[in-house]
Amino acid sequence: MTTFPAMDISAELEHVTTHWTPRVIGRVNDQYVKVAKLLGELVWHSHENEDEMFLVVSGHLRIQLEGRDDVELDPGQFFVVPRGVRHNPVAAEEVHIVLVETVTTAHTGDVTVDGTVPIDRQVGDFA
């Protein structure tokens, strides 16, 4: 019987050294489980075909939503941004998160900026 190691989210977050650079730490069917550290703003964007889940591990995250009220998240809380909804994550202070996204989800969705991280850089050594 093959055994797989348990994942320690805090330990995985220690490997993240750049804000807004997700790191894949697992896969569940067609979904990647990622960790990231956020500070400041990313960019207004949407994912036309994929939902995106943000789970706050530490800090406070505000997710601005176009045409809707902002969502405020504290540790232990999560929010799923529905596909097609323009959004912008904002972290006034450093926030640690877990993301659950379809393996096809582009980092900044329909927008490409200097900080866009291609999926092959997010996956790294994950096999």
Buried (B, 14 or more C-beta within 10 A) or exposed (E): EEEEEEEEBEEBBEEBEEBBBBBBBBEEEEBBBBBBBBEEBBBBBBBEEBBBBBBBBBBBBBBBBEEEEEBEBEBEEBBEBEBEBBBBBBBEEEBBBBBBBBEEBBBBBEBEEEBBBEBEEBBEEEE
